Each structure stands twice: as structure tokens, then as C-alpha cells.
Amino acid sequence: MENLVNNHFSEVYAGKRVLVTGHTGFKGSWLCEWLLMLNAQVKGFALEPDTVPNHFDILKLENRMESVFSDIRNSEVVKKEINTFQPDFIFHLAAQPLVRRSFRIPAETFDVNVTGTANLLEAVKELGKPCVVMLITTDKVYENREQDILYKESDKLGGFDPYSSSKACMELVIQSFRRSFFNLNDYPSHHKLLAAARAGNVIGGGDFSEDRLMPDIVRALFNNDPLLLRHPKSIRPWQHVLEPLSGYLLWGAKLYGGGREYSGAINFGPLQDDHLTVEQVVNKAIQIFGKGSWQKDESGGQVHEAGILKLDINKAKELLSWTPRWDAQTAIHETLQWYMQPIQNKGDYTRLQIEKYMCA
Ligand SMILES: NC(=O)c1ccc[n+]([C@@H]2O[C@H](COP(=O)([O-])OP(=O)(O)OC[C@H]3O[C@@H](n4cnc5c(N)ncnc54)[C@H](O)[C@@H]3O)[C@@H](O)[C@H]2O)c1
């Protein structure tokens, strides 16, 4: 498995033109660093980073790759940048990705996540060369039945909150473009393959977002504050950021060169018995950190969030030979280690963790 991933990556991405949207964000910055380590020619398209500090600046990515700061909703700019760059691969991560923020700005969430995706795919339609397009949706695209089941790729899409619903809509946009313009039967005439990647809840260093569990844990532990938990019993498919990224890279490598049988949607998540409650993640973090405490947030007025969400990852295992390498305990440990590094060492630590993951 180790050699399979490494060999595929180094063979396929070296020297390739790879566009990453959302490169200034948490997952996008890790992906760009990994692609640079694989000697890809990387270009990013996103808004400027909106937190201080942020992983994009920590990695000094602006000096190490081409970077465009613009809005994915501006279709003319998207077309111009894609046409100028002529990518072999596109990884589309730009999004409004926060559930609670989506309750404050629902229309904008749909605009960025749905219209942004349509803009990108329309630009790809005009690209006169082969291209693999990896579109990052989420585990939250499924119509959540609040049952102890593992969602499969064939399950019904839905989404209660605006974020989840916008990502389910994004999947419909992908399906429509695949059927209308990038039909697999017509592949020899367009040479485009689309993939919809549905990853679980991601943790890792370099995330400074609001309202996300791991940044909230880190802020509380480091400031010696008790952590307030809105939904301690909620179950999620937690995974280290390098897990889904390894899946995207492996899948992209298999699609490159016309692997039509790999086109479609795939879940990336933890092993079945590694789906943990929020409370379990926090308790593991406190144990690893050596101190800290949490209490239930009783302030009320919480927006709806799913109680239980688990993913079936058999398709990723069978079709791609992908499997998680770091269990939840390791993922939490590696994440806390990253935040414990002094700021001047964090960039090197990111690269070290990528190397460590590749050898796991
Ligand atoms: N973090 C997770 O747990 C998780 C889980 C599943 C799926 N995802 C998906 O992965 C992707 C990346 O998530 P993340 O956690 O890195 O989020 P993030 O908030 O850290 O990054 C979002 C990126 O999108 C860009 N962006 C936002 N609005 C934009 C706009 N209007 N135009 C251009 N760029 C814009 C931002 O500038 C940033 O680069 C998203 O599509 C998200 O839905 C994330």
C-alpha cells in the first residue's frame, strides 16, 4: 500500500499542472504543500486568507507557487485563469465550508458552493485538453436518517442545514455536467473525468477556523479555559487531513490517462470502529495534552446539527485500494503535536508530517 501510493503520486504528479481552488484554506494549503513535494506545478485560486495566523502564510505558499486571489463566483475570472493555466488536474476545494456560518449566510453559502462549482465546470468545458477534475464535497451530503448506519455512495442525498444542502446541490451540478458535457461514453471527444470526493470531519494542524472542534479544543487547552461543547454525544467520521488528501491524490492518479471506471463519487473516512463522539475526541485530546477540561454548553439557541454520521468506505478500499493509515488516537496526537510547535517551526513540521504519513 505504501509503495502503491508513493509510486503513483511521484510518477503521476511530477511536472503536471495542478490547479487547487481554496489553496489559502486548511485542506487546500496542505494539498498544495504535498503537491509541491511531489514536484507538481501548482497554481491556486481562492480568497485571501481570513485568519491570523493561517497555514498558507506559515508555509509561505505565496512565494512558492502561482497564486490568484479572486472570487469563484466571478465566472469570467475563473474562465480566464483556467484557460491561461491549462491544468492537467483541478482540485476544487474553494467553498463556504462551515455549518453554523451557513445559518447566518445561507444564500451566500449556496452561491459560493453551487454557482462556484458550476462556474468552474463551465470553464472546464471550454478547456481544449484532457483534465481530471476532483470536486470536494463532504460526508454531509447524505439525507441524514439519524440512525446507526454507514452511508454508502448510492444512498440518497439531502442535507438539513444550508451547508450540507449546498454540497448535495453541488453533487447534482457535478452529475448534470457529467451527463451533459463530460459523458463517459463521449470521453474520446472531451477527455474530461469528474470525481466527487466525500470526506469525513477533518482534523489536523493549520486549521484556525471558527466553530470547528479541533481549533476550539486547541484554543481552550492552550489558554487553560474549559471547553464548551454544544453536542458532546454527536458521532462523526473524524480523520486526519492527510487521509482524505491521500485519497484525492490516489484517485486523481488513477483517473489520469483516462481511467473512466474510476469516475463517480467516493467516501473517504475512518474505519468502522473509529467513528468517535465529540466527547471521546475531546477526552483523548485532554489525555494527550496532559490537562484540560470540558463542560456542556447549556446556553441554548443552538442550530440543528446531525447527531450521528458514519461513512462506509468500502468503495475507496475496493476501487482505489485506499485505506486509512492513522487511527483517531494517532490523528489527534499528530494534530496536537503540530499546534505545540513554535510558529517558526510549524511549516517544517507540516512537511515532516506529510513524509511521516507517506511512510506509515
Ligand atoms: N474541514 C473539514 O472537516 C471538511 C470536511 C469535508 C469536506 N470539506 C470540504 O473541503 C473543502 C476545504 O475545506 P477547508 O476545511 O479547507 O475550509 P477553509 O475554510 O479552511 O478553506 C476554504 C477555502 O475556500 C476559499 N473560498 C471561500 N469562499 C470563496 C470564494 N467565494 N471564492 C474563492 N475562494 C473561496 C477560501 O479562500 C479558502 O481558501 C471545502 O470544500 C469543504 O466543504 C471540509
The ligand as an SDF file (V2000), in Angstrom:
LIG
                    3D

 44 48  0  0  0  0  0  0  0  0999 V2000
  -12.6170   20.6440    7.0670 N   0  0  0  0  0  0  0  0  0  0  0  0
  -13.4600   19.6220    7.0310 C   0  0  0  0  0  0  0  0  0  0  0  0
  -13.7000   18.9510    8.0470 O   0  0  0  0  0  0  0  0  0  0  0  0
  -14.1120   19.2310    5.7470 C   0  0  0  0  0  0  0  0  0  0  0  0
  -14.8080   18.0110    5.6880 C   0  0  0  0  0  0  0  0  0  0  0  0
  -15.4110   17.6290    4.4890 C   0  0  0  0  0  0  0  0  0  0  0  0
  -15.3090   18.4500    3.3770 C   0  0  0  0  0  0  0  0  0  0  0  0
  -14.6560   19.6310    3.4540 N   0  0  0  0  0  0  0  0  0  0  0  0
  -14.5680   20.4490    2.2330 C   0  0  0  0  0  0  0  0  0  0  0  0
  -13.2060   20.6640    1.9350 O   0  0  0  0  0  0  0  0  0  0  0  0
  -13.0360   21.9370    1.3170 C   0  0  0  0  0  0  0  0  0  0  0  0
  -11.9880   22.7480    2.0530 C   0  0  0  0  0  0  0  0  0  0  0  0
  -12.4040   22.9400    3.4010 O   0  0  0  0  0  0  0  0  0  0  0  0
  -11.4620   23.6400    4.4700 P   0  0  0  0  0  0  0  0  0  0  0  0
  -11.7410   22.9900    5.7460 O   0  0  0  0  0  0  0  0  0  0  0  0
  -10.0730   23.6920    3.9560 O   0  0  0  0  0  0  0  0  0  0  0  0
  -12.0820   25.1190    4.5040 O   0  0  0  0  0  0  0  0  0  0  0  0
  -11.3770   26.5230    4.6880 P   0  0  0  0  0  0  0  0  0  0  0  0
  -12.4370   27.4680    5.1640 O   0  0  0  0  0  0  0  0  0  0  0  0
  -10.1510   26.4240    5.5040 O   0  0  0  0  0  0  0  0  0  0  0  0
  -10.9630   26.9260    3.2080 O   0  0  0  0  0  0  0  0  0  0  0  0
  -11.9060   27.3720    2.2820 C   0  0  0  0  0  0  0  0  0  0  0  0
  -11.1900   27.8960    1.0570 C   0  0  0  0  0  0  0  0  0  0  0  0
  -12.1740   28.3310    0.1210 O   0  0  0  0  0  0  0  0  0  0  0  0
  -11.8670   29.6440   -0.2850 C   0  0  0  0  0  0  0  0  0  0  0  0
  -13.0740   30.3860   -0.6140 N   0  0  0  0  0  0  0  0  0  0  0  0
  -14.1610   30.6120    0.1710 C   0  0  0  0  0  0  0  0  0  0  0  0
  -15.0590   31.3770   -0.4900 N   0  0  0  0  0  0  0  0  0  0  0  0
  -14.5220   31.6150   -1.7200 C   0  0  0  0  0  0  0  0  0  0  0  0
  -14.9590   32.3430   -2.8550 C   0  0  0  0  0  0  0  0  0  0  0  0
  -16.1330   32.9870   -2.8550 N   0  0  0  0  0  0  0  0  0  0  0  0
  -14.1550   32.3880   -3.9410 N   0  0  0  0  0  0  0  0  0  0  0  0
  -12.9490   31.7550   -3.9470 C   0  0  0  0  0  0  0  0  0  0  0  0
  -12.4860   31.0500   -2.9040 N   0  0  0  0  0  0  0  0  0  0  0  0
  -13.2680   30.9920   -1.7980 C   0  0  0  0  0  0  0  0  0  0  0  0
  -11.1620   30.2740    0.9100 C   0  0  0  0  0  0  0  0  0  0  0  0
  -10.4350   31.4340    0.4890 O   0  0  0  0  0  0  0  0  0  0  0  0
  -10.3060   29.1180    1.3480 C   0  0  0  0  0  0  0  0  0  0  0  0
   -9.1520   29.0650    0.5510 O   0  0  0  0  0  0  0  0  0  0  0  0
  -14.4190   22.5830    1.2940 C   0  0  0  0  0  0  0  0  0  0  0  0
  -14.9920   22.3730    0.0290 O   0  0  0  0  0  0  0  0  0  0  0  0
  -15.1790   21.8290    2.3640 C   0  0  0  0  0  0  0  0  0  0  0  0
  -16.5640   21.8430    2.1130 O   0  0  0  0  0  0  0  0  0  0  0  0
  -14.0530   20.0330    4.6100 C   0  0  0  0  0  0  0  0  0  0  0  0
  1  2  1  0
  2  3  2  0
  2  4  1  0
  4  5  1  0
  4 44  2  0
  5  6  2  0
  6  7  1  0
  7  8  2  0
  8  9  1  0
  8 44  1  0
  9 10  1  0
  9 42  1  0
 10 11  1  0
 11 12  1  0
 11 40  1  0
 12 13  1  0
 13 14  1  0
 14 15  2  0
 14 16  1  0
 14 17  1  0
 17 18  1  0
 18 19  2  0
 18 20  1  0
 18 21  1  0
 21 22  1  0
 22 23  1  0
 23 24  1  0
 23 38  1  0
 24 25  1  0
 25 26  1  0
 25 36  1  0
 26 27  1  0
 26 35  1  0
 27 28  2  0
 28 29  1  0
 29 30  1  0
 29 35  2  0
 30 31  1  0
 30 32  2  0
 32 33  1  0
 33 34  2  0
 34 35  1  0
 36 37  1  0
 36 38  1  0
 38 39  1  0
 40 41  1  0
 40 42  1  0
 42 43  1  0
M  CHG  2   8   1  16  -1
M  END
$$$$
